[in-house]
Amino acid sequence: MKKFISAFVIILLSTALLSAQEQIQTQSSNQYQTNPVQQKQKKNKVDGGLYLKGGVSWMMSDSKSFLSNNKAKLTYGFGATMDWNFSQNFSLNITAGLTNLGGTTEFKYGLVDLKDIDGKLIPTSNDSLTHSYKYSTTYIDIPIGIKGCTNEIGYFTYFLKLGIDPMIRIKSKITPETKEVFIITKSTNLFNIGWFVGGGAEWTLAGNTKLLFQIGYLGTFFDFDKIDSWKGETKPEKRFNPSIKFNDISLKVGVIF
């Protein structure tokens, strides 16, 4: 995964430099053929680019009597983004990428029959007083939203956006107090959906090439796993599946061209 992210960063920077260089050369060759009014950059019908993001994710549940959020988790993601501009200041924003969410949750009475991807029973720390578990789940996400932006002020355009984020789970891991990492992909739901709100700026480098800076919040609507927890005494009628949802605040940096 680290090699893949490094390659993605190299592609991102190379694309930005090549695109900016090409547009600077084009502007230089045309500067004596058009007047300043004619040189005003028109907005493309479609803009696209690449991005990287990092942030902090945590987990929340309605069953606060039996579990609580313990620690947040550093997260990462990358992908491609596209704006379909249907007016000068509004566009449909569609993104496709990979995102990682997670956090640490403390269960009051522990988990029930937790198994890894091969069906082997995972130690649930029944002799522990905390029953703390660290989750890490990776999704392919396809955020779709409405983006509103200002006219260019200096070299900057500022924007806000709001939308929904359908997600497809790729892999899920859990780390109990034993510090051993287990893959529990089959114990998590394949689909989830969230909502997001964000804002930021685009800094024009040359022509249509821009640097993207965005801070955003994501919250999921549905329970991400299928794992049962104890309500109290370890009896079958005391088990239930608490609804656990992800929250995430992230910083996104990218190149639009």
C-alpha positions as CSV (number, residue, x, y, z in Angstrom):
1,M,0.0,0.0,0.0
2,K,2.9,2.4,0.8
3,K,4.4,1.8,-2.6
4,F,1.0,2.4,-4.3
5,I,0.5,5.7,-2.4
6,S,4.1,6.8,-3.3
7,A,3.5,6.1,-7.0
8,F,0.2,8.0,-6.8
9,V,1.9,11.1,-5.4
10,I,4.5,11.0,-8.2
11,I,1.8,10.8,-10.8
12,L,-0.1,13.6,-9.1
13,L,2.9,16.0,-9.1
14,S,4.0,15.1,-12.6
15,T,0.6,15.7,-14.0
16,A,0.4,19.1,-12.3
17,L,3.8,20.2,-13.6
18,L,3.3,19.0,-17.2
19,S,-0.2,20.5,-17.4
20,A,1.0,23.9,-16.0
21,Q,4.0,24.0,-18.3
22,E,1.9,23.2,-21.4
23,Q,-0.6,25.9,-20.6
24,I,2.1,28.5,-19.8
25,Q,3.6,27.8,-23.3
26,T,0.2,28.1,-24.9
27,Q,-0.4,31.5,-23.2
28,S,3.0,32.8,-24.2
29,S,2.5,31.9,-27.8
30,N,-0.9,33.6,-27.9
31,Q,-0.1,36.7,-25.9
32,Y,0.4,38.9,-29.0
33,Q,-2.6,37.6,-30.8
34,T,-5.3,38.4,-28.3
35,N,-6.1,41.4,-26.1
36,P,-6.3,41.1,-22.3
37,V,-10.1,40.8,-22.4
38,Q,-9.9,37.9,-24.8
39,Q,-7.3,36.2,-22.6
40,K,-9.8,35.8,-19.7
41,Q,-10.0,32.1,-18.9
42,K,-13.3,30.6,-19.6
43,K,-14.6,27.9,-17.3
44,N,-14.5,24.4,-18.8
45,K,-17.6,22.3,-19.0
46,V,-15.8,19.6,-17.1
47,D,-12.8,19.8,-14.8
48,G,-11.0,16.9,-13.3
49,G,-8.1,16.1,-11.1
50,L,-6.3,13.8,-8.6
51,Y,-6.1,14.1,-4.8
52,L,-4.6,12.8,-1.6
53,K,-6.2,13.2,1.8
54,G,-5.5,12.5,5.5
55,G,-7.6,13.0,8.6
56,V,-9.0,11.7,11.8
57,S,-11.8,9.2,12.2
58,W,-13.8,8.0,15.2
59,M,-16.8,5.8,15.9
60,M,-20.1,6.5,17.6
61,S,-23.1,4.4,18.6
62,D,-26.6,4.9,19.9
63,S,-26.0,2.2,22.5
64,K,-23.9,4.3,24.8
65,S,-24.8,2.3,27.9
66,F,-22.9,-0.7,26.5
67,L,-20.0,0.9,24.4
68,S,-18.2,4.1,24.0
69,N,-15.7,5.8,21.7
70,N,-12.3,5.4,23.1
71,K,-9.7,6.8,20.6
72,A,-9.7,8.3,17.2
73,K,-7.6,6.9,14.3
74,L,-5.5,8.6,11.7
75,T,-6.9,8.0,8.2
76,Y,-5.9,8.3,4.6
77,G,-7.4,8.3,1.1
78,F,-6.7,9.1,-2.5
79,G,-8.6,9.2,-5.8
80,A,-9.9,11.3,-8.7
81,T,-12.5,14.1,-8.8
82,M,-14.6,15.7,-11.5
83,D,-16.7,18.8,-11.7
84,W,-19.5,19.1,-14.2
85,N,-20.0,22.9,-14.4
86,F,-23.7,23.7,-15.2
87,S,-23.2,27.4,-14.5
88,Q,-20.3,29.8,-13.7
89,N,-20.7,29.2,-9.9
90,F,-22.3,25.8,-9.5
91,S,-21.3,22.3,-10.5
92,L,-22.0,18.6,-9.9
93,N,-19.0,17.2,-8.1
94,I,-18.3,13.4,-8.5
95,T,-15.4,11.7,-6.9
96,A,-14.1,8.1,-7.0
97,G,-11.5,7.0,-4.6
98,L,-10.3,4.9,-1.7
99,T,-10.8,5.9,1.9
100,N,-9.8,4.4,5.2
101,L,-12.0,4.8,8.3
102,G,-11.8,3.5,11.9
103,G,-11.3,4.1,15.5
104,T,-11.2,2.4,18.9
105,T,-14.3,1.3,20.7
106,E,-14.7,0.1,24.3
107,F,-17.4,-2.5,24.9
108,K,-18.6,-2.8,28.5
109,Y,-19.2,-6.5,28.4
110,G,-17.1,-7.6,25.4
111,L,-18.0,-9.1,22.0
112,V,-19.7,-12.4,21.2
113,D,-17.9,-15.2,19.2
114,L,-15.7,-12.8,17.2
115,K,-14.1,-14.7,14.3
116,D,-11.5,-13.8,11.6
117,I,-11.9,-14.2,7.9
118,D,-10.9,-17.9,8.1
119,G,-13.6,-18.6,10.8
120,K,-11.1,-18.9,13.7
121,L,-12.2,-17.5,17.0
122,I,-10.5,-14.3,18.0
123,P,-9.6,-13.8,21.7
124,T,-12.2,-11.3,23.2
125,S,-10.3,-10.4,26.4
126,N,-13.1,-11.7,28.7
127,D,-10.8,-11.3,31.6
128,S,-10.3,-7.6,30.8
129,L,-12.1,-4.7,32.3
130,T,-12.0,-2.6,29.2
131,H,-12.8,-4.8,26.2
132,S,-11.2,-2.3,23.8
133,Y,-11.0,-3.0,20.1
134,K,-9.3,-0.9,17.3
135,Y,-11.1,-1.0,13.9
136,S,-9.7,-0.2,10.5
137,T,-12.0,-0.5,7.4
138,T,-11.1,0.4,3.8
139,Y,-13.8,1.5,1.3
140,I,-14.1,2.4,-2.3
141,D,-16.2,5.6,-2.0
142,I,-18.1,7.6,-4.7
143,P,-19.1,10.9,-3.2
144,I,-21.7,12.9,-5.2
145,G,-22.6,16.4,-4.3
146,I,-23.4,20.0,-5.3
147,K,-20.5,22.5,-5.3
148,G,-20.9,26.2,-5.2
149,C,-17.9,28.5,-5.8
150,T,-17.0,32.2,-5.9
151,N,-15.7,34.0,-8.9
152,E,-11.9,34.0,-9.0
153,I,-10.5,36.5,-6.4
154,G,-6.8,37.1,-7.2
155,Y,-5.6,33.6,-8.0
156,F,-8.1,31.9,-5.7
157,T,-11.6,30.5,-6.0
158,Y,-13.4,29.5,-2.8
159,F,-16.1,26.8,-2.6
160,L,-18.5,24.9,-0.4
161,K,-20.0,21.5,-1.2
162,L,-22.6,19.1,0.2
163,G,-23.7,15.6,-0.8
164,I,-23.9,11.8,-0.2
165,D,-21.1,9.2,-0.2
166,P,-22.0,5.6,-1.2
167,M,-19.2,3.2,-0.1
168,I,-18.2,-0.3,-0.9
169,R,-16.2,-2.2,1.7
170,I,-12.9,-3.7,0.6
171,K,-11.2,-4.9,3.8
172,S,-11.8,-4.6,7.5
173,K,-9.4,-5.3,10.4
174,I,-9.7,-5.4,14.2
175,T,-7.0,-5.2,16.9
176,P,-8.0,-6.4,20.3
177,E,-6.0,-5.7,23.5
178,T,-3.6,-8.5,22.6
179,K,-2.3,-6.1,19.9
180,E,-2.6,-8.8,17.3
181,V,-4.3,-7.7,14.0
182,F,-7.1,-9.9,12.6
183,I,-8.9,-9.5,9.2
184,I,-12.7,-9.5,9.8
185,T,-13.9,-8.5,6.3
186,K,-16.8,-11.1,6.3
187,S,-18.1,-9.7,9.6
188,T,-18.6,-6.2,8.2
189,N,-21.3,-5.0,5.9
190,L,-20.4,-4.7,2.2
191,F,-22.3,-1.4,1.7
192,N,-22.6,1.8,3.6
193,I,-23.6,5.4,2.8
194,G,-22.7,8.7,4.4
195,W,-23.2,12.4,4.0
196,F,-20.5,15.0,3.7
197,V,-20.0,18.7,3.9
198,G,-16.8,20.5,3.0
199,G,-15.2,23.7,1.8
200,G,-11.9,25.0,0.6
201,A,-10.0,26.8,-2.2
202,E,-8.5,26.3,-5.6
203,W,-5.3,28.2,-6.4
204,T,-4.8,28.9,-10.1
205,L,-1.2,28.1,-11.2
206,A,-1.6,28.6,-15.0
207,G,-4.5,28.3,-17.3
208,N,-6.9,25.6,-16.0
209,T,-4.3,24.0,-13.7
210,K,-5.1,24.6,-10.0
211,L,-4.0,23.3,-6.6
212,L,-6.9,22.0,-4.5
213,F,-7.2,22.5,-0.7
214,Q,-10.3,21.2,1.1
215,I,-11.4,20.4,4.6
216,G,-14.4,18.2,5.0
217,Y,-16.6,16.2,7.4
218,L,-18.1,12.7,6.7
219,G,-20.7,10.9,8.8
220,T,-22.1,7.4,7.9
221,F,-25.8,6.5,8.2
222,F,-25.7,2.8,8.8
223,D,-24.0,0.2,11.1
224,F,-20.8,-0.9,9.6
225,D,-20.5,-4.4,11.1
226,K,-22.4,-7.6,11.9
227,I,-20.7,-8.4,15.2
228,D,-22.8,-9.0,18.4
229,S,-22.0,-7.7,21.8
230,W,-23.1,-8.7,25.3
231,K,-25.7,-6.6,27.2
232,G,-24.7,-8.0,30.5
233,E,-24.4,-11.6,31.7
234,T,-23.1,-14.0,29.0
235,K,-26.4,-15.6,28.1
236,P,-27.8,-15.9,24.5
237,E,-30.8,-13.6,25.2
238,K,-28.4,-10.9,26.4
239,R,-26.6,-10.5,23.0
240,F,-27.3,-7.8,20.5
241,N,-25.7,-6.0,17.5
242,P,-25.0,-2.4,18.5
243,S,-25.2,0.2,15.7
244,I,-21.7,1.6,15.1
245,K,-21.1,4.5,12.7
246,F,-18.1,6.3,11.4
247,N,-17.2,10.0,11.6
248,D,-14.3,11.6,9.8
249,I,-12.6,15.0,9.4
250,S,-10.1,15.2,6.6
251,L,-7.8,17.5,4.7
252,K,-7.7,17.0,1.0
253,V,-4.9,18.2,-1.3
254,G,-4.9,17.8,-5.1
255,V,-4.4,19.1,-8.6
256,I,-7.2,20.2,-10.9
257,F,-6.4,20.3,-14.7
